[in-house]
Amino acid sequence: MHPATNEHSMMGKVFTTITVTNRADQILARNGVIPEANIRSITLQNVLADTGATMLCLPASVIEQLGLELAREVTAETAMGIGSARIFQDAKLSISGRDGTFECLELPGGGSAVLGVIPLEAMGLEPDLKNQTLKVLPIEATETYLTIL
């Protein structure tokens, strides 16, 4: 446990490890445009799984390191209030044996990565607050988190 935290401040929070890969790089490598060794990827520890956040949120330095492409600028509400934010595309997430490609919101001024509800739900992951872990929901033929109505 980090010296500046105590058990009470960590209660009810779920942290996980994620790997983020530039999906556009993967496509270029598959098509022989770049070598596979040039696919940009990063593993981040202690990422907060937060169902109060909508999207994957990454620090600007991580987005730059991955070389993600800007999709658009939006107005977003953060802890600092309402302001302009940038959304990047083609962030492929790998978590607990599940993969998915998502947009991500840039966290201006640094900050720690946050895993929001859209990627959590799409990948069949659910925060287990009591045990402070991510629960991987079933996807077998007899039981699945996916629903089609």
C-alpha atoms as an extended CHARMM CRD file, in Angstrom:
* protein
*
       149  EXT
         1         1  MET       CA              0.0000000000        0.0000000000        0.0000000000  PROA      1               0.0000000000
         2         2  HSD       CA              1.2210000000        3.5110000000       -0.8290000000  PROA      2               0.0000000000
         3         3  PRO       CA              2.4990000000        5.2970000000        2.3150000000  PROA      3               0.0000000000
         4         4  ALA       CA              0.1940000000        8.2830000000        1.7510000000  PROA      4               0.0000000000
         5         5  THR       CA             -2.9240000000        6.1110000000        1.6940000000  PROA      5               0.0000000000
         6         6  ASN       CA             -4.6410000000        4.0960000000        4.3290000000  PROA      6               0.0000000000
         7         7  GLU       CA             -7.0430000000        1.1860000000        4.1810000000  PROA      7               0.0000000000
         8         8  HSD       CA            -10.0690000000        3.4630000000        4.6330000000  PROA      8               0.0000000000
         9         9  SER       CA             -9.1680000000        5.7060000000        1.6580000000  PROA      9               0.0000000000
        10        10  MET       CA             -8.8170000000        2.6330000000       -0.6130000000  PROA      10              0.0000000000
        11        11  MET       CA            -12.1320000000        1.0880000000        0.4500000000  PROA      11              0.0000000000
        12        12  GLY       CA            -14.6900000000        0.8290000000       -2.3360000000  PROA      12              0.0000000000
        13        13  LYS       CA            -12.1450000000        1.4170000000       -5.0980000000  PROA      13              0.0000000000
        14        14  VAL       CA            -11.0420000000       -1.0810000000       -7.7090000000  PROA      14              0.0000000000
        15        15  PHE       CA             -7.6720000000       -0.7470000000       -9.3950000000  PROA      15              0.0000000000
        16        16  THR       CA             -6.4860000000       -2.9050000000      -12.2750000000  PROA      16              0.0000000000
        17        17  THR       CA             -3.7140000000       -3.3250000000      -14.8080000000  PROA      17              0.0000000000
        18        18  ILE       CA             -4.4830000000       -2.5070000000      -18.4410000000  PROA      18              0.0000000000
        19        19  THR       CA             -2.5410000000       -2.7670000000      -21.6640000000  PROA      19              0.0000000000
        20        20  VAL       CA             -3.2990000000       -0.1240000000      -24.2850000000  PROA      20              0.0000000000
        21        21  THR       CA             -2.1510000000       -0.6730000000      -27.8710000000  PROA      21              0.0000000000
        22        22  ASN       CA             -2.4020000000        1.5790000000      -30.9150000000  PROA      22              0.0000000000
        23        23  ARG       CA             -4.9180000000       -0.3780000000      -33.0270000000  PROA      23              0.0000000000
        24        24  ALA       CA             -3.9610000000        1.5600000000      -36.1770000000  PROA      24              0.0000000000
        25        25  ASP       CA             -0.3670000000        0.3220000000      -35.7270000000  PROA      25              0.0000000000
        26        26  GLN       CA             -1.6620000000       -3.2580000000      -35.4970000000  PROA      26              0.0000000000
        27        27  ILE       CA             -3.5170000000       -2.8600000000      -38.7890000000  PROA      27              0.0000000000
        28        28  LEU       CA             -0.4560000000       -1.3580000000      -40.4940000000  PROA      28              0.0000000000
        29        29  ALA       CA              1.6940000000       -4.2500000000      -39.2340000000  PROA      29              0.0000000000
        30        30  ARG       CA             -0.8680000000       -6.8430000000      -40.3670000000  PROA      30              0.0000000000
        31        31  ASN       CA             -0.7890000000       -5.2790000000      -43.8500000000  PROA      31              0.0000000000
        32        32  GLY       CA              3.0230000000       -5.2820000000      -43.9440000000  PROA      32              0.0000000000
        33        33  VAL       CA              3.3610000000       -1.4760000000      -43.8740000000  PROA      33              0.0000000000
        34        34  ILE       CA              5.3420000000       -1.4160000000      -40.6150000000  PROA      34              0.0000000000
        35        35  PRO       CA              7.2120000000       -4.1490000000      -38.7440000000  PROA      35              0.0000000000
        36        36  GLU       CA              5.3320000000       -5.7930000000      -35.8700000000  PROA      36              0.0000000000
        37        37  ALA       CA              8.0630000000       -4.5370000000      -33.5260000000  PROA      37              0.0000000000
        38        38  ASN       CA              6.8890000000       -0.9580000000      -34.2560000000  PROA      38              0.0000000000
        39        39  ILE       CA              3.4040000000       -1.4800000000      -32.7610000000  PROA      39              0.0000000000
        40        40  ARG       CA              3.1390000000        1.0130000000      -29.9050000000  PROA      40              0.0000000000
        41        41  SER       CA              1.7810000000       -0.4140000000      -26.6580000000  PROA      41              0.0000000000
        42        42  ILE       CA              1.9510000000        0.3790000000      -22.9470000000  PROA      42              0.0000000000
        43        43  THR       CA              0.9270000000       -1.4280000000      -19.7650000000  PROA      43              0.0000000000
        44        44  LEU       CA             -0.4470000000        0.7610000000      -16.9870000000  PROA      44              0.0000000000
        45        45  GLN       CA             -0.6700000000       -0.3530000000      -13.3510000000  PROA      45              0.0000000000
        46        46  ASN       CA             -3.1420000000        0.8560000000      -10.7180000000  PROA      46              0.0000000000
        47        47  VAL       CA             -5.7780000000        2.1300000000      -13.1520000000  PROA      47              0.0000000000
        48        48  LEU       CA             -9.0000000000        3.1020000000      -11.3560000000  PROA      48              0.0000000000
        49        49  ALA       CA            -12.0860000000        1.2440000000      -12.6300000000  PROA      49              0.0000000000
        50        50  ASP       CA            -14.7140000000        3.9520000000      -12.1700000000  PROA      50              0.0000000000
        51        51  THR       CA            -18.3580000000        3.4630000000      -13.1500000000  PROA      51              0.0000000000
        52        52  GLY       CA            -18.8230000000        7.1990000000      -12.5760000000  PROA      52              0.0000000000
        53        53  ALA       CA            -16.6190000000        7.8570000000      -15.6110000000  PROA      53              0.0000000000
        54        54  THR       CA            -17.9880000000        7.2690000000      -19.0910000000  PROA      54              0.0000000000
        55        55  MET       CA            -14.8970000000        6.4570000000      -21.1610000000  PROA      55              0.0000000000
        56        56  LEU       CA            -11.3220000000        5.3340000000      -20.9830000000  PROA      56              0.0000000000
        57        57  CYS       CA             -9.3570000000        8.3810000000      -19.8070000000  PROA      57              0.0000000000
        58        58  LEU       CA             -5.6150000000        8.5470000000      -20.4370000000  PROA      58              0.0000000000
        59        59  PRO       CA             -2.9530000000       11.1270000000      -19.5630000000  PROA      59              0.0000000000
        60        60  ALA       CA             -1.7060000000       13.2060000000      -22.5060000000  PROA      60              0.0000000000
        61        61  SER       CA              1.7740000000       11.6780000000      -22.1390000000  PROA      61              0.0000000000
        62        62  VAL       CA              0.4000000000        8.1380000000      -22.6370000000  PROA      62              0.0000000000
        63        63  ILE       CA             -1.6610000000        9.2050000000      -25.6710000000  PROA      63              0.0000000000
        64        64  GLU       CA              1.4470000000       10.8260000000      -27.1570000000  PROA      64              0.0000000000
        65        65  GLN       CA              3.5820000000        7.7390000000      -26.4750000000  PROA      65              0.0000000000
        66        66  LEU       CA              0.9720000000        5.5440000000      -28.1880000000  PROA      66              0.0000000000
        67        67  GLY       CA              0.6190000000        7.9520000000      -31.1240000000  PROA      67              0.0000000000
        68        68  LEU       CA             -3.1860000000        7.8390000000      -31.0180000000  PROA      68              0.0000000000
        69        69  GLU       CA             -5.0170000000        9.9380000000      -33.6040000000  PROA      69              0.0000000000
        70        70  LEU       CA             -7.2210000000       12.8610000000      -32.5600000000  PROA      70              0.0000000000
        71        71  ALA       CA            -10.8640000000       12.1300000000      -33.3470000000  PROA      71              0.0000000000
        72        72  ARG       CA            -12.5210000000       15.3510000000      -32.1490000000  PROA      72              0.0000000000
        73        73  GLU       CA            -12.7460000000       18.0260000000      -29.4860000000  PROA      73              0.0000000000
        74        74  VAL       CA            -15.7190000000       18.0450000000      -27.1220000000  PROA      74              0.0000000000
        75        75  THR       CA            -17.0640000000       19.7810000000      -24.0580000000  PROA      75              0.0000000000
        76        76  ALA       CA            -16.7510000000       17.5320000000      -21.0230000000  PROA      76              0.0000000000
        77        77  GLU       CA            -17.4660000000       17.7120000000      -17.3130000000  PROA      77              0.0000000000
        78        78  THR       CA            -14.5560000000       16.8350000000      -15.0450000000  PROA      78              0.0000000000
        79        79  ALA       CA            -13.7970000000       17.2710000000      -11.3580000000  PROA      79              0.0000000000
        80        80  MET       CA            -12.4290000000       20.7080000000      -12.3280000000  PROA      80              0.0000000000
        81        81  GLY       CA            -15.7190000000       21.7410000000      -13.9860000000  PROA      81              0.0000000000
        82        82  ILE       CA            -16.8940000000       21.9470000000      -17.5850000000  PROA      82              0.0000000000
        83        83  GLY       CA            -14.2840000000       22.5390000000      -20.2650000000  PROA      83              0.0000000000
        84        84  SER       CA            -12.8730000000       21.5390000000      -23.6000000000  PROA      84              0.0000000000
        85        85  ALA       CA            -11.4370000000       18.0480000000      -23.9660000000  PROA      85              0.0000000000
        86        86  ARG       CA             -9.9060000000       15.9720000000      -26.7430000000  PROA      86              0.0000000000
        87        87  ILE       CA            -11.0010000000       12.4820000000      -27.7420000000  PROA      87              0.0000000000
        88        88  PHE       CA             -8.5700000000       10.1070000000      -29.4420000000  PROA      88              0.0000000000
        89        89  GLN       CA             -9.3720000000        6.9410000000      -31.3740000000  PROA      89              0.0000000000
        90        90  ASP       CA             -8.0830000000        3.3880000000      -31.8480000000  PROA      90              0.0000000000
        91        91  ALA       CA             -7.0400000000        2.5900000000      -28.2740000000  PROA      91              0.0000000000
        92        92  LYS       CA             -7.1170000000       -1.2040000000      -28.0190000000  PROA      92              0.0000000000
        93        93  LEU       CA             -7.5380000000       -2.3260000000      -24.4120000000  PROA      93              0.0000000000
        94        94  SER       CA             -6.4860000000       -5.6960000000      -23.0310000000  PROA      94              0.0000000000
        95        95  ILE       CA             -7.6940000000       -6.4910000000      -19.5280000000  PROA      95              0.0000000000
        96        96  SER       CA             -8.0920000000       -9.8420000000      -17.7710000000  PROA      96              0.0000000000
        97        97  GLY       CA             -8.0550000000      -11.7960000000      -21.0290000000  PROA      97              0.0000000000
        98        98  ARG       CA            -10.5860000000       -9.5240000000      -22.7410000000  PROA      98              0.0000000000
        99        99  ASP       CA             -9.8910000000       -7.1020000000      -25.6190000000  PROA      99              0.0000000000
       100       100  GLY       CA            -11.7570000000       -4.1720000000      -27.1290000000  PROA      100             0.0000000000
       101       101  THR       CA            -11.0340000000       -1.0440000000      -29.1500000000  PROA      101             0.0000000000
       102       102  PHE       CA            -12.3050000000        2.2760000000      -27.7870000000  PROA      102             0.0000000000
       103       103  GLU       CA            -12.0210000000        6.0140000000      -27.9490000000  PROA      103             0.0000000000
       104       104  CYS       CA            -10.2710000000        7.6950000000      -25.0440000000  PROA      104             0.0000000000
       105       105  LEU       CA            -10.5490000000       11.0690000000      -23.3980000000  PROA      105             0.0000000000
       106       106  GLU       CA             -7.3190000000       12.9650000000      -22.8250000000  PROA      106             0.0000000000
       107       107  LEU       CA             -6.6520000000       13.9450000000      -19.2130000000  PROA      107             0.0000000000
       108       108  PRO       CA             -5.1140000000       17.3980000000      -19.4810000000  PROA      108             0.0000000000
       109       109  GLY       CA             -2.2780000000       18.1370000000      -17.0880000000  PROA      109             0.0000000000
       110       110  GLY       CA             -1.3860000000       14.5140000000      -16.4100000000  PROA      110             0.0000000000
       111       111  GLY       CA             -3.3590000000       12.5780000000      -13.8610000000  PROA      111             0.0000000000
       112       112  SER       CA             -3.8610000000        8.8480000000      -13.6030000000  PROA      112             0.0000000000
       113       113  ALA       CA             -5.6640000000        6.7030000000      -16.1650000000  PROA      113             0.0000000000
       114       114  VAL       CA             -9.3210000000        5.8840000000      -15.4800000000  PROA      114             0.0000000000
       115       115  LEU       CA            -11.3070000000        2.9780000000      -16.9010000000  PROA      115             0.0000000000
       116       116  GLY       CA            -14.9160000000        4.1120000000      -17.4210000000  PROA      116             0.0000000000
       117       117  VAL       CA            -18.2110000000        2.2890000000      -17.7140000000  PROA      117             0.0000000000
       118       118  ILE       CA            -18.3550000000        1.9870000000      -21.5460000000  PROA      118             0.0000000000
       119       119  PRO       CA            -15.2270000000       -0.1810000000      -21.9020000000  PROA      119             0.0000000000
       120       120  LEU       CA            -16.0520000000       -2.0530000000      -18.6850000000  PROA      120             0.0000000000
       121       121  GLU       CA            -19.5070000000       -3.0460000000      -19.9200000000  PROA      121             0.0000000000
       122       122  ALA       CA            -18.4000000000       -3.7510000000      -23.4910000000  PROA      122             0.0000000000
       123       123  MET       CA            -15.6650000000       -6.1030000000      -22.2590000000  PROA      123             0.0000000000
       124       124  GLY       CA            -17.8440000000       -7.8420000000      -19.6690000000  PROA      124             0.0000000000
       125       125  LEU       CA            -15.9340000000       -6.5530000000      -16.6540000000  PROA      125             0.0000000000
       126       126  GLU       CA            -17.5690000000       -5.4930000000      -13.4200000000  PROA      126             0.0000000000
       127       127  PRO       CA            -15.9840000000       -3.8260000000      -10.3900000000  PROA      127             0.0000000000
       128       128  ASP       CA            -16.3320000000       -5.9670000000       -7.2590000000  PROA      128             0.0000000000
       129       129  LEU       CA            -16.0820000000       -3.2740000000       -4.5920000000  PROA      129             0.0000000000
       130       130  LYS       CA            -16.1760000000       -5.7000000000       -1.6680000000  PROA      130             0.0000000000
       131       131  ASN       CA            -13.1490000000       -7.6680000000       -2.9040000000  PROA      131             0.0000000000
       132       132  GLN       CA            -11.5590000000       -4.6800000000       -4.6940000000  PROA      132             0.0000000000
       133       133  THR       CA            -11.1130000000       -6.6150000000       -7.9550000000  PROA      133             0.0000000000
       134       134  LEU       CA            -12.5400000000       -6.6670000000      -11.4510000000  PROA      134             0.0000000000
       135       135  LYS       CA            -14.9430000000       -9.5400000000      -11.9650000000  PROA      135             0.0000000000
       136       136  VAL       CA            -14.8430000000      -11.1170000000      -15.4420000000  PROA      136             0.0000000000
       137       137  LEU       CA            -18.4560000000      -11.8630000000      -16.4010000000  PROA      137             0.0000000000
       138       138  PRO       CA            -19.2670000000      -15.1520000000      -18.1540000000  PROA      138             0.0000000000
       139       139  ILE       CA            -19.4300000000      -15.4060000000      -21.9450000000  PROA      139             0.0000000000
       140       140  GLU       CA            -20.0950000000      -19.1460000000      -22.3470000000  PROA      140             0.0000000000
       141       141  ALA       CA            -22.9140000000      -20.5580000000      -24.4640000000  PROA      141             0.0000000000
       142       142  THR       CA            -25.1220000000      -21.2380000000      -21.4360000000  PROA      142             0.0000000000
       143       143  GLU       CA            -24.4350000000      -18.0180000000      -19.5850000000  PROA      143             0.0000000000
       144       144  THR       CA            -23.3150000000      -14.6690000000      -20.9940000000  PROA      144             0.0000000000
       145       145  TYR       CA            -23.1990000000      -11.0030000000      -20.0600000000  PROA      145             0.0000000000
       146       146  LEU       CA            -24.0940000000      -10.0700000000      -23.6740000000  PROA      146             0.0000000000
       147       147  THR       CA            -27.7710000000       -9.3980000000      -24.3460000000  PROA      147             0.0000000000
       148       148  ILE       CA            -29.5320000000       -8.8300000000      -27.6590000000  PROA      148             0.0000000000
       149       149  LEU       CA            -33.1030000000       -7.5880000000      -27.5340000000  PROA      149             0.0000000000
